[in-house]
């Protein structure tokens, strides 16, 4: 989504090198925090050189909005649905991981969070409680 929105914006404002910017933005989306920043800066700089200052400001604004929407709204919802965890828990986990351990903390926050929740569910199950996971027969419709 980021690559398409940023590439389309660069093209609409008259910038050049749209395809390489889109490829860079797509690849950089897989690198936590720094990837999005680097891709946005490159898109703005290329637009500044090929189209002008006002056009670069537009690309910078669009890049900022798209990346914020993707990182703060879309990613937690997607992770939450795939992992059966509330999106707010994912968001708090990523922010906490980043605050405590930097870039590596953001990279490993979701896997560590899922493992911790799995361990807590297993401990609760072995102590006589019921696991609230999706495979719990009590939560399935009869």
N, CA, C and O atoms as CSV, one atom per row, in Angstrom:
chain,resi,resn,atom,element,x,y,z
A,1,UNK,N,N,0.819,-1.185,0.000
A,1,UNK,CA,C,0.000,0.000,0.000
A,1,UNK,C,C,0.870,1.259,0.000
A,1,UNK,O,O,0.597,2.210,-0.732
A,2,UNK,N,N,1.922,1.256,0.831
A,2,UNK,CA,C,2.800,2.421,0.901
A,2,UNK,C,C,3.453,2.692,-0.445
A,2,UNK,O,O,3.497,3.833,-0.905
A,3,UNK,N,N,3.960,1.639,-1.074
A,3,UNK,CA,C,4.673,1.801,-2.347
A,3,UNK,C,C,3.748,2.374,-3.411
A,3,UNK,O,O,4.153,3.244,-4.183
A,4,UNK,N,N,2.528,1.902,-3.456
A,4,UNK,CA,C,1.584,2.393,-4.462
A,4,UNK,C,C,1.222,3.849,-4.189
A,4,UNK,O,O,1.224,4.665,-5.112
A,5,UNK,N,N,0.913,4.186,-2.950
A,5,UNK,CA,C,0.507,5.559,-2.621
A,5,UNK,C,C,1.647,6.548,-2.856
A,5,UNK,O,O,1.439,7.616,-3.432
A,6,UNK,N,N,2.847,6.191,-2.410
A,6,UNK,CA,C,3.973,7.109,-2.574
A,6,UNK,C,C,4.380,7.203,-4.043
A,6,UNK,O,O,4.657,8.295,-4.539
A,7,UNK,N,N,4.417,6.073,-4.739
A,7,UNK,CA,C,4.755,6.092,-6.166
A,7,UNK,C,C,3.753,6.883,-6.984
A,7,UNK,O,O,4.134,7.649,-7.869
A,8,UNK,N,N,2.466,6.698,-6.688
A,8,UNK,CA,C,1.426,7.444,-7.392
A,8,UNK,C,C,1.553,8.943,-7.124
A,8,UNK,O,O,1.363,9.757,-8.028
A,9,UNK,N,N,1.870,9.299,-5.901
A,9,UNK,CA,C,2.035,10.721,-5.566
A,9,UNK,C,C,3.219,11.323,-6.308
A,9,UNK,O,O,3.118,12.423,-6.850
A,10,UNK,N,N,4.342,10.608,-6.335
A,10,UNK,CA,C,5.520,11.111,-7.064
A,10,UNK,C,C,5.171,11.300,-8.535
A,10,UNK,O,O,5.558,12.299,-9.140
A,11,UNK,N,N,4.444,10.348,-9.112
A,11,UNK,CA,C,4.068,10.448,-10.518
A,11,UNK,C,C,3.109,11.618,-10.754
A,11,UNK,O,O,3.256,12.354,-11.730
A,12,UNK,N,N,2.129,11.791,-9.866
A,12,UNK,CA,C,1.140,12.866,-10.040
A,12,UNK,C,C,1.755,14.255,-9.931
A,12,UNK,O,O,1.305,15.181,-10.606
A,13,UNK,N,N,2.778,14.416,-9.090
A,13,UNK,CA,C,3.395,15.748,-8.948
A,13,UNK,C,C,4.471,15.991,-9.998
A,13,UNK,O,O,5.072,17.065,-10.033
A,14,UNK,N,N,4.718,15.006,-10.848
A,14,UNK,CA,C,5.669,15.199,-11.941
A,14,UNK,C,C,7.080,14.738,-11.647
A,14,UNK,O,O,8.008,15.096,-12.373
A,15,UNK,N,N,7.263,13.962,-10.612
A,15,UNK,CA,C,8.590,13.447,-10.294
A,15,UNK,C,C,8.979,12.306,-11.215
A,15,UNK,O,O,8.137,11.728,-11.903
A,16,UNK,N,N,10.249,11.994,-11.219
A,16,UNK,CA,C,10.753,10.906,-12.052
A,16,UNK,C,C,11.211,9.752,-11.163
A,16,UNK,O,O,11.173,9.837,-9.935
A,17,UNK,N,N,11.643,8.673,-11.813
A,17,UNK,CA,C,12.125,7.469,-11.119
A,17,UNK,C,C,11.040,6.855,-10.228
A,17,UNK,O,O,11.317,6.417,-9.111
A,18,UNK,N,N,9.827,6.831,-10.726
A,18,UNK,CA,C,8.692,6.330,-9.943
A,18,UNK,C,C,8.863,4.844,-9.628
A,18,UNK,O,O,8.667,4.429,-8.486
A,19,UNK,N,N,9.225,4.041,-10.631
A,19,UNK,CA,C,9.347,2.588,-10.410
A,19,UNK,C,C,10.426,2.260,-9.370
A,19,UNK,O,O,10.161,1.461,-8.472
A,20,UNK,N,N,11.627,2.840,-9.454
A,20,UNK,CA,C,12.616,2.537,-8.411
A,20,UNK,C,C,12.180,2.989,-7.015
A,20,UNK,O,O,12.485,2.324,-6.025
A,21,UNK,N,N,11.478,4.100,-6.934
A,21,UNK,CA,C,10.982,4.567,-5.633
A,21,UNK,C,C,9.962,3.571,-5.074
A,21,UNK,O,O,9.958,3.287,-3.876
A,22,UNK,N,N,9.111,3.051,-5.934
A,22,UNK,CA,C,8.111,2.083,-5.481
A,22,UNK,C,C,8.771,0.783,-5.017
A,22,UNK,O,O,8.373,0.208,-4.004
A,23,UNK,N,N,9.779,0.325,-5.759
A,23,UNK,CA,C,10.486,-0.903,-5.369
A,23,UNK,C,C,11.208,-0.693,-4.037
A,23,UNK,O,O,11.155,-1.554,-3.160
A,24,UNK,N,N,11.883,0.449,-3.886
A,24,UNK,CA,C,12.579,0.757,-2.633
A,24,UNK,C,C,11.592,0.844,-1.466
A,24,UNK,O,O,11.859,0.319,-0.386
A,25,UNK,N,N,10.471,1.496,-1.680
A,25,UNK,CA,C,9.477,1.642,-0.619
A,25,UNK,C,C,8.891,0.285,-0.222
A,25,UNK,O,O,8.675,0.017,0.960
A,26,UNK,N,N,8.637,-0.562,-1.213
A,26,UNK,CA,C,8.107,-1.895,-0.916
A,26,UNK,C,C,9.113,-2.714,-0.108
A,26,UNK,O,O,8.753,-3.334,0.893
A,27,UNK,N,N,10.358,-2.714,-0.539
A,27,UNK,CA,C,11.387,-3.471,0.185
A,27,UNK,C,C,11.659,-2.918,1.566
A,27,UNK,O,O,11.867,-3.673,2.516
A,28,UNK,N,N,11.658,-1.612,1.679
A,28,UNK,CA,C,11.956,-0.977,2.962
A,28,UNK,C,C,10.838,-1.193,3.980
A,28,UNK,O,O,11.066,-1.054,5.181
A,29,UNK,N,N,9.647,-1.527,3.521
A,29,UNK,CA,C,8.532,-1.763,4.442
A,29,UNK,C,C,8.787,-2.958,5.354
A,29,UNK,O,O,8.140,-3.095,6.392
A,30,UNK,N,N,9.725,-3.822,4.972
A,30,UNK,CA,C,10.032,-4.999,5.778
A,30,UNK,C,C,11.092,-4.727,6.842
A,30,UNK,O,O,11.404,-5.608,7.644
A,31,UNK,N,N,11.642,-3.525,6.856
A,31,UNK,CA,C,12.633,-3.149,7.860
A,31,UNK,C,C,11.943,-2.233,8.871
A,31,UNK,O,O,11.512,-1.138,8.510
A,32,UNK,N,N,11.831,-2.660,10.125
A,32,UNK,CA,C,11.097,-1.858,11.108
A,32,UNK,C,C,11.702,-0.459,11.294
A,32,UNK,O,O,12.923,-0.302,11.297
A,33,UNK,N,N,10.874,0.513,11.444
A,33,UNK,CA,C,11.158,1.912,11.735
A,33,UNK,C,C,12.063,2.562,10.683
A,33,UNK,O,O,11.619,3.465,9.974
A,34,UNK,N,N,13.302,2.131,10.569
A,34,UNK,CA,C,14.247,2.793,9.672
A,34,UNK,C,C,13.890,2.644,8.204
A,34,UNK,O,O,14.145,3.557,7.419
A,35,UNK,N,N,13.315,1.533,7.816
A,35,UNK,CA,C,12.984,1.304,6.413
A,35,UNK,C,C,12.018,2.336,5.869
A,35,UNK,O,O,12.233,2.891,4.792
A,36,UNK,N,N,10.966,2.590,6.604
A,36,UNK,CA,C,9.967,3.559,6.161
A,36,UNK,C,C,10.551,4.965,6.107
A,36,UNK,O,O,10.235,5.737,5.202
A,37,UNK,N,N,11.390,5.294,7.060
A,37,UNK,CA,C,12.004,6.626,7.088
A,37,UNK,C,C,12.927,6.819,5.894
A,37,UNK,O,O,12.870,7.843,5.214
A,38,UNK,N,N,13.779,5.826,5.644
A,38,UNK,CA,C,14.728,5.921,4.527
A,38,UNK,C,C,13.983,6.008,3.199
A,38,UNK,O,O,14.325,6.834,2.352
A,39,UNK,N,N,12.970,5.166,3.009
A,39,UNK,CA,C,12.208,5.193,1.759
A,39,UNK,C,C,11.504,6.538,1.565
A,39,UNK,O,O,11.480,7.074,0.457
A,40,UNK,N,N,10.937,7.077,2.629
A,40,UNK,CA,C,10.281,8.380,2.531
A,40,UNK,C,C,11.252,9.502,2.204
A,40,UNK,O,O,10.946,10.376,1.393
A,41,UNK,N,N,12.416,9.480,2.830
A,41,UNK,CA,C,13.428,10.510,2.560
A,41,UNK,C,C,13.915,10.417,1.119
A,41,UNK,O,O,14.079,11.442,0.456
A,42,UNK,N,N,14.147,9.204,0.627
A,42,UNK,CA,C,14.591,9.038,-0.761
A,42,UNK,C,C,13.516,9.551,-1.722
A,42,UNK,O,O,13.831,10.246,-2.688
A,43,UNK,N,N,12.255,9.215,-1.465
A,43,UNK,CA,C,11.168,9.684,-2.331
A,43,UNK,C,C,11.105,11.208,-2.357
A,43,UNK,O,O,10.924,11.812,-3.414
A,44,UNK,N,N,11.252,11.819,-1.194
A,44,UNK,CA,C,11.210,13.289,-1.118
A,44,UNK,C,C,12.411,13.898,-1.843
A,44,UNK,O,O,12.252,14.865,-2.588
A,45,UNK,N,N,13.598,13.352,-1.637
A,45,UNK,CA,C,14.797,13.903,-2.286
A,45,UNK,C,C,14.750,13.755,-3.806
A,45,UNK,O,O,15.129,14.673,-4.534
A,46,UNK,N,N,14.286,12.601,-4.284
A,46,UNK,CA,C,14.172,12.412,-5.733
A,46,UNK,C,C,13.158,13.388,-6.315
A,46,UNK,O,O,13.388,13.968,-7.376
A,47,UNK,N,N,12.048,13.568,-5.629
A,47,UNK,CA,C,11.035,14.515,-6.100
A,47,UNK,C,C,11.557,15.942,-6.046
A,47,UNK,O,O,11.267,16.743,-6.935
A,48,UNK,N,N,12.321,16.266,-5.016
A,48,UNK,CA,C,12.909,17.604,-4.910
A,48,UNK,C,C,13.814,17.895,-6.099
A,48,UNK,O,O,13.774,18.991,-6.658
A,49,UNK,N,N,14.618,16.933,-6.484
A,49,UNK,CA,C,15.565,17.132,-7.589
A,49,UNK,C,C,14.856,17.123,-8.939
A,49,UNK,O,O,15.218,17.893,-9.829
A,50,UNK,N,N,13.854,16.265,-9.103
A,50,UNK,CA,C,13.237,16.114,-10.419
A,50,UNK,C,C,11.991,16.966,-10.641
A,50,UNK,O,O,11.607,17.196,-11.787
A,51,UNK,N,N,11.349,17.441,-9.569
A,51,UNK,CA,C,10.099,18.177,-9.769
A,51,UNK,C,C,10.056,19.539,-9.073
A,51,UNK,O,O,9.419,20.460,-9.584
A,52,UNK,N,N,10.707,19.689,-7.938
A,52,UNK,CA,C,10.684,20.970,-7.260
A,52,UNK,C,C,10.337,20.866,-5.781
A,52,UNK,O,O,10.010,19.795,-5.269
A,53,UNK,N,N,10.418,22.016,-5.110
A,53,UNK,CA,C,10.242,22.069,-3.661
A,53,UNK,C,C,8.809,21.792,-3.217
A,53,UNK,O,O,8.586,20.995,-2.306
A,54,UNK,N,N,7.855,22.435,-3.844
A,54,UNK,CA,C,6.448,22.249,-3.440
A,54,UNK,C,C,6.015,20.801,-3.664
A,54,UNK,O,O,5.317,20.218,-2.834
A,55,UNK,N,N,6.432,20.230,-4.786
A,55,UNK,CA,C,6.084,18.842,-5.077
A,55,UNK,C,C,6.728,17.895,-4.069
A,55,UNK,O,O,6.109,16.914,-3.655
A,56,UNK,N,N,7.972,18.183,-3.670
A,56,UNK,CA,C,8.649,17.354,-2.666
A,56,UNK,C,C,7.930,17.447,-1.326
A,56,UNK,O,O,7.842,16.453,-0.605
A,57,UNK,N,N,7.419,18.618,-0.985
A,57,UNK,CA,C,6.670,18.773,0.260
A,57,UNK,C,C,5.389,17.941,0.231
A,57,UNK,O,O,5.009,17.351,1.243
A,58,UNK,N,N,4.726,17.893,-0.919
A,58,UNK,CA,C,3.517,17.082,-1.060
A,58,UNK,C,C,3.855,15.599,-0.883
A,58,UNK,O,O,3.148,14.877,-0.180
A,59,UNK,N,N,4.935,15.149,-1.523
A,59,UNK,CA,C,5.351,13.748,-1.398
A,59,UNK,C,C,5.717,13.443,0.055
A,59,UNK,O,O,5.375,12.377,0.567
A,60,UNK,N,N,6.399,14.358,0.716
A,60,UNK,CA,C,6.761,14.154,2.117
A,60,UNK,C,C,5.537,14.037,3.008
A,60,UNK,O,O,5.496,13.186,3.897
A,61,UNK,N,N,4.548,14.873,2.781
A,61,UNK,CA,C,3.315,14.824,3.562
A,61,UNK,C,C,2.566,13.515,3.330
A,61,UNK,O,O,2.108,12.882,4.281
A,62,UNK,N,N,2.442,13.108,2.066
A,62,UNK,CA,C,1.757,11.854,1.747
A,62,UNK,C,C,2.513,10.666,2.342
A,62,UNK,O,O,1.897,9.754,2.892
A,63,UNK,N,N,3.842,10.672,2.235
A,63,UNK,CA,C,4.651,9.584,2.795
A,63,UNK,C,C,4.443,9.492,4.303
A,63,UNK,O,O,4.296,8.397,4.846
A,64,UNK,N,N,4.430,10.622,4.970
A,64,UNK,CA,C,4.241,10.638,6.422
A,64,UNK,C,C,2.866,10.081,6.805
A,64,UNK,O,O,2.759,9.248,7.706
A,65,UNK,N,N,1.834,10.536,6.130
A,65,UNK,CA,C,0.473,10.087,6.443
A,65,UNK,C,C,0.310,8.595,6.145
A,65,UNK,O,O,-0.238,7.859,6.966
A,66,UNK,N,N,0.776,8.149,4.990
A,66,UNK,CA,C,0.625,6.745,4.607
A,66,UNK,C,C,1.382,5.841,5.571
A,66,UNK,O,O,0.862,4.806,5.987
A,67,UNK,N,N,2.592,6.218,5.926
A,67,UNK,CA,C,3.384,5.389,6.826
A,67,UNK,C,C,2.793,5.367,8.235
A,67,UNK,O,O,2.840,4.334,8.903
A,68,UNK,N,N,2.252,6.459,8.683
A,68,UNK,CA,C,1.629,6.475,10.004
A,68,UNK,C,C,0.377,5.602,10.019
A,68,UNK,O,O,0.155,4.843,10.962
A,69,UNK,N,N,-0.432,5.713,8.981
A,69,UNK,CA,C,-1.631,4.874,8.905
A,69,UNK,C,C,-1.258,3.396,8.869
A,69,UNK,O,O,-1.876,2.573,9.545
A,70,UNK,N,N,-0.247,3.072,8.080
A,70,UNK,CA,C,0.162,1.668,7.958
A,70,UNK,C,C,0.748,1.145,9.264
A,70,UNK,O,O,0.381,0.060,9.714
A,71,UNK,N,N,1.641,1.891,9.867
A,71,UNK,CA,C,2.334,1.417,11.061
A,71,UNK,C,C,1.468,1.446,12.318
A,71,UNK,O,O,1.606,0.578,13.179
A,72,UNK,N,N,0.586,2.423,12.435
A,72,UNK,CA,C,-0.180,2.581,13.671
A,72,UNK,C,C,-1.586,1.989,13.617
A,72,UNK,O,O,-2.169,1.690,14.660
A,73,UNK,N,N,-2.135,1.818,12.420
A,73,UNK,CA,C,-3.499,1.296,12.326
A,73,UNK,C,C,-3.567,-0.051,11.606
A,73,UNK,O,O,-4.106,-1.021,12.140
A,74,UNK,N,N,-3.023,-0.104,10.405
A,74,UNK,CA,C,-3.186,-1.300,9.590
A,74,UNK,C,C,-2.380,-2.484,10.120
A,74,UNK,O,O,-2.926,-3.581,10.240
A,75,UNK,N,N,-1.115,-2.298,10.437
A,75,UNK,CA,C,-0.265,-3.410,10.881
A,75,UNK,C,C,-0.799,-4.073,12.154
A,75,UNK,O,O,-0.885,-5.301,12.186
A,76,UNK,N,N,-1.158,-3.334,13.195
A,76,UNK,CA,C,-1.699,-4.011,14.379
A,76,UNK,C,C,-2.985,-4.792,14.102
A,76,UNK,O,O,-3.199,-5.851,14.692
A,77,UNK,N,N,-3.835,-4.288,13.222
A,77,UNK,CA,C,-5.079,-4.993,12.905
A,77,UNK,C,C,-4.770,-6.291,12.163
A,77,UNK,O,O,-5.343,-7.336,12.473
A,78,UNK,N,N,-3.865,-6.229,11.184
A,78,UNK,CA,C,-3.508,-7.437,10.424
A,78,UNK,C,C,-2.850,-8.461,11.337
A,78,UNK,O,O,-3.230,-9.631,11.329
A,79,UNK,N,N,-1.867,-8.031,12.124
A,79,UNK,CA,C,-1.213,-8.955,13.053
A,79,UNK,C,C,-2.221,-9.523,14.040
A,79,UNK,O,O,-2.199,-10.717,14.338
A,80,UNK,N,N,-3.099,-8.675,14.544
A,80,UNK,CA,C,-4.086,-9.114,15.522
A,80,UNK,C,C,-5.011,-10.186,14.973
A,80,UNK,O,O,-5.317,-11.157,15.666
A,81,UNK,N,N,-5.462,-10.020,13.731
A,81,UNK,CA,C,-6.353,-11.022,13.138
A,81,UNK,C,C,-5.601,-12.318,12.854
A,81,UNK,O,O,-6.140,-13.406,13.062
A,82,UNK,N,N,-4.377,-12.212,12.386
A,82,UNK,CA,C,-3.600,-13.410,12.059
A,82,UNK,C,C,-3.201,-14.181,13.313
A,82,UNK,O,O,-3.106,-15.407,13.278
A,83,UNK,N,N,-2.969,-13.487,14.407
A,83,UNK,CA,C,-2.465,-14.124,15.619
A,83,UNK,C,C,-3.522,-14.254,16.710
A,83,UNK,O,O,-3.219,-14.742,17.799
A,84,UNK,N,N,-4.739,-13.835,16.445
A,84,UNK,CA,C,-5.849,-13.886,17.407
A,84,UNK,C,C,-5.517,-13.104,18.677
A,84,UNK,O,O,-5.786,-13.561,19.788
A,85,UNK,N,N,-4.935,-11.930,18.500
A,85,UNK,CA,C,-4.599,-11.038,19.611
A,85,UNK,C,C,-5.187,-9.671,19.277
A,85,UNK,O,O,-5.192,-9.262,18.116
A,86,UNK,N,N,-5.677,-8.976,20.277
A,86,UNK,CA,C,-6.256,-7.653,20.054
A,86,UNK,C,C,-5.197,-6.700,19.482
A,86,UNK,O,O,-4.057,-6.701,19.947
A,87,UNK,N,N,-5.562,-5.880,18.472
A,87,UNK,CA,C,-4.601,-4.957,17.866
A,87,UNK,C,C,-3.946,-3.997,18.863
A,87,UNK,O,O,-2.787,-3.624,18.684
A,88,UNK,N,N,-4.666,-3.597,19.898
A,88,UNK,CA,C,-4.082,-2.687,20.896
A,88,UNK,C,C,-2.935,-3.367,21.643
A,88,UNK,O,O,-1.953,-2.716,22.000
A,89,UNK,N,N,-3.057,-4.666,21.877
A,89,UNK,CA,C,-1.986,-5.411,22.544
A,89,UNK,C,C,-0.753,-5.447,21.651
A,89,UNK,O,O,0.368,-5.289,22.135
A,90,UNK,N,N,-0.950,-5.653,20.361
A,90,UNK,CA,C,0.166,-5.657,19.399
A,90,UNK,C,C,0.838,-4.286,19.391
A,90,UNK,O,O,2.064,-4.194,19.454
A,91,UNK,N,N,0.044,-3.226,19.314
A,91,UNK,CA,C,0.596,-1.874,19.257
A,91,UNK,C,C,1.394,-1.552,20.521
A,91,UNK,O,O,2.498,-1.012,20.441
A,92,UNK,N,N,0.840,-1.880,21.676
A,92,UNK,CA,C,1.556,-1.638,22.936
A,92,UNK,C,C,2.824,-2.482,23.000
A,92,UNK,O,O,3.853,-2.014,23.490
A,93,UNK,N,N,2.764,-3.710,22.515
A,93,UNK,CA,C,3.942,-4.572,22.511
A,93,UNK,C,C,5.057,-4.030,21.632
A,93,UNK,O,O,6.220,-4.046,22.034
A,94,UNK,N,N,4.722,-3.552,20.442
A,94,UNK,CA,C,5.734,-3.010,19.535
A,94,UNK,C,C,6.339,-1.727,20.103
A,94,UNK,O,O,7.552,-1.529,20.047
A,95,UNK,N,N,5.490,-0.859,20.647
A,95,UNK,CA,C,5.992,0.382,21.244
A,95,UNK,C,C,6.883,0.075,22.445
A,95,UNK,O,O,7.943,0.680,22.604
A,96,UNK,N,N,6.459,-0.856,23.284
A,96,UNK,CA,C,7.264,-1.224,24.455
A,96,UNK,C,C,8.582,-1.858,24.039
A,96,UNK,O,O,9.632,-1.548,24.601
A,97,UNK,N,N,8.525,-2.750,23.050
A,97,UNK,CA,C,9.759,-3.372,22.558
A,97,UNK,C,C,10.723,-2.347,22.005
A,97,UNK,O,O,11.930,-2.440,22.231
A,98,UNK,N,N,10.202,-1.368,21.283
A,98,UNK,CA,C,11.055,-0.315,20.745
A,98,UNK,C,C,11.637,0.573,21.826
A,98,UNK,O,O,12.800,0.968,21.752
A,99,UNK,N,N,10.832,0.888,22.829
A,99,UNK,CA,C,11.312,1.740,23.922
A,99,UNK,C,C,12.365,1.033,24.763
A,99,UNK,O,O,13.314,1.659,25.233
A,100,UNK,N,N,12.198,-0.266,24.951
A,100,UNK,CA,C,13.136,-1.004,25.803
A,100,UNK,C,C,14.384,-1.468,25.059
A,100,UNK,O,O,15.485,-1.427,25.609
A,101,UNK,N,N,14.220,-1.913,23.803
A,101,UNK,CA,C,15.333,-2.557,23.109
A,101,UNK,C,C,15.633,-1.973,21.739
A,101,UNK,O,O,16.403,-2.565,20.982
A,102,UNK,N,N,15.051,-0.834,21.397
A,102,UNK,CA,C,15.359,-0.176,20.129
A,102,UNK,C,C,14.780,-0.914,18.926
A,102,UNK,O,O,13.699,-1.499,18.999
A,103,UNK,N,N,15.525,-0.874,17.809
A,103,UNK,CA,C,15.054,-1.452,16.563
A,103,UNK,C,C,14.857,-2.963,16.698
A,103,UNK,O,O,13.871,-3.500,16.193
A,104,UNK,N,N,15.764,-3.643,17.361
A,104,UNK,CA,C,15.604,-5.085,17.560
A,104,UNK,C,C,14.364,-5.390,18.396
A,104,UNK,O,O,13.705,-6.407,18.182
A,105,UNK,N,N,14.049,-4.527,19.333
A,105,UNK,CA,C,12.840,-4.707,20.135
A,105,UNK,C,C,11.582,-4.625,19.292
A,105,UNK,O,O,10.641,-5.387,19.515
A,106,UNK,N,N,11.547,-3.712,18.325
A,106,UNK,CA,C,10.377,-3.620,17.451
A,106,UNK,C,C,10.300,-4.813,16.515
A,106,UNK,O,O,9.209,-5.265,16.169
A,107,UNK,N,N,11.448,-5.322,16.106
A,107,UNK,CA,C,11.481,-6.460,15.196
A,107,UNK,C,C,10.979,-7.727,15.864
A,107,UNK,O,O,10.248,-8.503,15.250
A,108,UNK,N,N,11.363,-7.946,17.118
A,108,UNK,CA,C,11.012,-9.175,17.813
A,108,UNK,C,C,9.836,-9.034,18.781
A,108,UNK,O,O,9.496,-10.001,19.464
A,109,UNK,N,N,9.217,-7.883,18.860
A,109,UNK,CA,C,8.152,-7.660,19.840
A,109,UNK,C,C,6.961,-8.588,19.630
A,109,UNK,O,O,6.492,-9.209,20.583
A,110,UNK,N,N,6.471,-8.691,18.415
A,110,UNK,CA,C,5.277,-9.505,18.173
A,110,UNK,C,C,5.557,-10.992,18.400
A,110,UNK,O,O,4.762,-11.649,19.073
A,111,UNK,N,N,6.655,-11.555,17.869
A,111,UNK,CA,C,6.902,-12.979,18.158
A,111,UNK,C,C,7.073,-13.263,19.654
A,111,UNK,O,O,6.567,-14.268,20.151
A,112,UNK,N,N,7.777,-12.393,20.368
A,112,UNK,CA,C,7.965,-12.600,21.807
A,112,UNK,C,C,6.625,-12.482,22.528
A,112,UNK,O,O,6.351,-13.246,23.453
A,113,UNK,N,N,5.799,-11.541,22.116
A,113,UNK,CA,C,4.480,-11.366,22.716
A,113,UNK,C,C,3.603,-12.602,22.511
A,113,UNK,O,O,2.923,-13.044,23.437
A,114,UNK,N,N,3.620,-13.154,21.311
A,114,UNK,CA,C,2.812,-14.340,21.017
A,114,UNK,C,C,3.295,-15.537,21.844
A,114,UNK,O,O,2.479,-16.295,22.368
A,115,UNK,N,N,4.610,-15.710,21.962
A,115,UNK,CA,C,5.145,-16.805,22.770
A,115,UNK,C,C,4.759,-16.621,24.237
A,115,UNK,O,O,4.369,-17.582,24.900
A,116,UNK,N,N,4.864,-15.398,24.744
A,116,UNK,CA,C,4.512,-15.139,26.150
A,116,UNK,C,C,3.032,-15.425,26.409
A,116,UNK,O,O,2.682,-15.992,27.444
A,117,UNK,N,N,2.178,-15.041,25.489
A,117,UNK,CA,C,0.749,-15.318,25.642
A,117,UNK,C,C,0.490,-16.819,25.580
A,117,UNK,O,O,-0.331,-17.338,26.337
A,118,UNK,N,N,1.183,-17.518,24.686
A,118,UNK,CA,C,1.040,-18.974,24.593
A,118,UNK,C,C,1.475,-19.674,25.867
A,118,UNK,O,O,0.816,-20.609,26.322
A,119,UNK,N,N,2.585,-19.225,26.447
A,119,UNK,CA,C,3.058,-19.796,27.708
A,119,UNK,C,C,2.052,-19.528,28.821
A,119,UNK,O,O,1.749,-20.421,29.613
A,120,UNK,N,N,1.538,-18.311,28.886
A,120,UNK,CA,C,0.554,-17.980,29.921
A,120,UNK,C,C,-0.700,-18.840,29.771
A,120,UNK,O,O,-1.264,-19.286,30.770
A,121,UNK,N,N,-1.142,-19.077,28.535
A,121,UNK,CA,C,-2.309,-19.934,28.314
A,121,UNK,C,C,-2.043,-21.365,28.757
A,121,UNK,O,O,-2.916,-22.003,29.346
A,122,UNK,N,N,-0.839,-21.880,28.480
A,122,UNK,CA,C,-0.495,-23.245,28.883
A,122,UNK,C,C,-0.424,-23.364,30.400
A,122,UNK,O,O,-0.897,-24.351,30.964
A,123,UNK,N,N,0.156,-22.377,31.065
A,123,UNK,CA,C,0.232,-22.395,32.524
A,123,UNK,C,C,-1.171,-22.368,33.111
A,123,UNK,O,O,-1.468,-23.117,34.041
A,124,UNK,N,N,-2.029,-21.519,32.580
A,124,UNK,CA,C,-3.410,-21.428,33.053
A,124,UNK,C,C,-4.140,-22.744,32.828
A,124,UNK,O,O,-4.921,-23.166,33.681
A,125,UNK,N,N,-3.902,-23.400,31.697
A,125,UNK,CA,C,-4.545,-24.668,31.376
A,125,UNK,C,C,-4.107,-25.769,32.340
A,125,UNK,O,O,-4.929,-26.569,32.787
A,126,UNK,N,N,-2.825,-25.809,32.655
A,126,UNK,CA,C,-2.319,-26.853,33.548
A,126,UNK,C,C,-2.659,-26.600,35.014
A,126,UNK,O,O,-2.584,-27.522,35.826
A,127,UNK,N,N,-3.021,-25.404,35.359
A,127,UNK,CA,C,-3.434,-25.102,36.737
A,127,UNK,C,C,-4.925,-25.316,36.940
A,127,UNK,O,O,-5.447,-25.061,38.025
A,128,UNK,N,N,-5.606,-25.777,35.918
A,128,UNK,CA,C,-7.021,-26.084,36.072
A,128,UNK,C,C,-7.943,-25.069,35.434
A,128,UNK,O,O,-9.154,-25.282,35.385
A,129,UNK,N,N,-7.404,-23.983,34.949
A,129,UNK,CA,C,-8.232,-22.987,34.274
A,129,UNK,C,C,-8.441,-23.377,32.823
A,129,UNK,O,O,-7.799,-24.299,32.320
A,130,UNK,N,N,-9.339,-22.674,32.152
A,130,UNK,CA,C,-9.574,-22.946,30.741
A,130,UNK,C,C,-8.820,-21.954,29.898
A,130,UNK,O,O,-8.767,-20.767,30.222
A,131,UNK,N,N,-8.240,-22.425,28.828
A,131,UNK,CA,C,-7.515,-21.559,27.907
A,131,UNK,C,C,-8.511,-20.813,27.035
A,131,UNK,O,O,-9.415,-21.438,26.481
A,132,UNK,N,N,-8.377,-19.500,26.893
A,132,UNK,CA,C,-9.322,-18.735,26.084
A,132,UNK,C,C,-8.989,-18.759,24.600
A,132,UNK,O,O,-9.553,-17.977,23.834
A,133,UNK,N,N,-8.084,-19.638,24.175
A,133,UNK,CA,C,-7.658,-19.675,22.776
A,133,UNK,C,C,-8.776,-20.096,21.839
A,133,UNK,O,O,-9.820,-20.572,22.285
A,134,UNK,N,N,-8.558,-19.920,20.522
A,134,UNK,CA,C,-9.589,-20.233,19.532
A,134,UNK,C,C,-9.891,-21.733,19.444
A,134,UNK,O,O,-10.937,-22.111,18.916
A,135,UNK,N,N,-9.001,-22.595,19.949
A,135,UNK,CA,C,-9.247,-24.029,19.867
A,135,UNK,C,C,-10.005,-24.554,21.086
A,135,UNK,O,O,-10.193,-25.763,21.215
A,136,UNK,N,N,-10.439,-23.673,21.975
A,136,UNK,CA,C,-11.171,-24.058,23.173
A,136,UNK,C,C,-12.552,-24.561,22.772
A,136,UNK,O,O,-13.324,-23.814,22.171
A,137,UNK,N,N,-12.885,-25.836,23.099
A,137,UNK,CA,C,-14.194,-26.373,22.707
A,137,UNK,C,C,-15.363,-25.610,23.307
A,137,UNK,O,O,-16.452,-25.604,22.732
A,138,UNK,N,N,-15.163,-24.969,24.449
A,138,UNK,CA,C,-16.265,-24.232,25.079
A,138,UNK,C,C,-16.659,-22.991,24.290
A,138,UNK,O,O,-17.788,-22.514,24.401
A,139,UNK,N,N,-15.716,-22.458,23.480
A,139,UNK,CA,C,-16.023,-21.244,22.708
A,139,UNK,C,C,-16.555,-21.564,21.323
A,139,UNK,O,O,-17.036,-20.667,20.631
A,140,UNK,N,N,-16.479,-22.838,20.894
A,140,UNK,CA,C,-16.961,-23.198,19.569
A,140,UNK,C,C,-18.485,-23.322,19.596
A,140,UNK,O,O,-19.068,-23.721,20.604
A,141,UNK,N,N,-19.107,-22.982,18.495
A,141,UNK,CA,C,-20.567,-23.085,18.391
A,141,UNK,C,C,-20.960,-24.547,18.273
A,141,UNK,O,O,-20.273,-25.325,17.610
A,142,UNK,N,N,-22.053,-24.923,18.907
A,142,UNK,CA,C,-22.516,-26.317,18.842
A,142,UNK,C,C,-23.674,-26.459,17.895
A,142,UNK,O,O,-24.192,-27.560,17.715
